[in-house]
Amino acid sequence: MIASMSHYDALGFCAAEADGTPSQEHEAANVSVRDLTRLLHVDCPDDAWLARTAFALRRVHDGESLMRAGDKFHSLYVVRSGCFKTVYTDLSGSEQVLSFPINGDLMGADGIDSGHYGSTGISLDTSEVVIVPFANLSRLAEECPRLEALLYRVLSRELVRAQNMAWTLGTLGSEGRVAAFLLTLSARMGALGYSRSSFNLRMTRQEIGSYLGLKLETVSRALSALNNSGVIQVHQRSVEIIDADALHSVIDPATDVVTRTEPCPRSSSARTGAGSSKRSAKSPFRPVPAWQQLSAA
């Protein structure tokens, strides 16, 4: 540990997690508040003492749980590298994938209200997270009000993502949901400095289907249809976006969600145009999908 830093140990009240799982913090590894805000893509206050404050890192291996639904809430987690899935399990044991956090994403905020985590976070790769004890974060926010405002921004970002996901599930068909998922992931990868057009999926098709409210077979058919139409190229978990504009058109509600993968009657353009005009007249407001918001960020 760096001697000049005030180290906020996420497990300061014991040497292991609340459920008895041994901690996986790196020895002498930590992240300063300044580095943490940079990871979250928000501006850090200029207070010099914040730069001397650090939080612990934890490595989470593939398939390992970072937090479990029902466990007592004590910390927020910020993904530093790798990829996770958050899962909700109902009383019958059925699982629903809620999100796929990657670099810079916040996890664990669903435990703030009830005092217990509402979902289970499972690593899909060898990942690293910054552990931010909520009690310590609250004290920091009291000492630096601008830090509290930054926390609200991060929480609001998560809320916007949830709202956009609700729009996706309530508005789009199967191919539209898959297209929106790929475009959102493309934008998020681009924001991190990676390629927007070529990336690997860390999650399985079954996990994607759970996230999008689709069956495994439906996800596979949608990917195959987009692949066969030349919009994307898929090889196992590798995806390359060939025609981003065509992928956008799949999720555009103003075009009746018509895609290149579906044959259209010759006179369909006139009917589509008339239908679009009627919808526009009824409601001039259109929701902004997650992929558009992230692309503009």
C-alpha positions, 0 to 999 in steps of 0.5 A: 500500500502506498503510504501517502494514501488513505486506503479505504478497505472494502472489507475493513470490518473483516478479512473476508466477505460477509458470506465467508468467501476469502477476499481476492484483493490484490496485495498493495493494489488500489485505485485513487478517487481520481482514477476511479472518476476517470474510470467512470467517465466523470470529472474529478473535483480538484481537492488534493486530498482526494487524489491521496484516497484509494480503494481496493481492487479485487480480481474475480475469475470466470464463473465466480460470483462477486456478490449474491442476491440477498447478501448484506449490502456494504459496497458498490463495485466499479468494473475495471476490466473484464465483463460480468452478468447480473442475474435475478432469480425468482422464487421458482429458481428461474433466472433473468439476466439484467445487465452485462457490466463492462469497464466503467460500469457500476454494480451493486446499487440495487442494494442501497434501498433494502440493505441487501443486494437484489441481484447476483453478479457473475464474472464472464471473464477474468475481471477486476473491480474497484470496491467502494464501501458505501459507508466510506463513500458517504463520508467522502461525499459529506466532506466533498459535496461535488463528489456527491453530485458525481455519484448522482450522475453515475446512478442516473446513468444506470437508471437511463440504461434501465429505461432504454432497456424497458423501451427496447423490450416493449417496442422492438421485435426479436431482430430489433432487440438483437440489433439494438443489443449489438449497436449498444455494445458497439457504442460502449466498446467504442467509448472505451477506445476499442473497435466499434465494428469488430468485437467478441461476445463474452456472453452466450446466446442463451444469456443474450436471450435471457437479457432480451426476453427471447429464447435461445433459438430466436437469438440464433435465428436473428443473428443468422438472418442478419448474417445472411443479409450481409448486415453483420458477420458472425463466427461463433462469438466473434461479431463484425458489423458490416453495415451499421446503417442497415443495423440501425434501420432494424430498430428505427420505429419510424420504418415499421421495423422493416429489415433487409432480412424480410422480403417486402412487397413492391408497393410496401414503400408507399404504404410504409410512408403513409403509415409513418406519417400517421404515427408522426401526426399522433405523436411527434415525440420519439424515444431515444434508444440506448445505442443512440444515446451512447453513440452521442456521448 
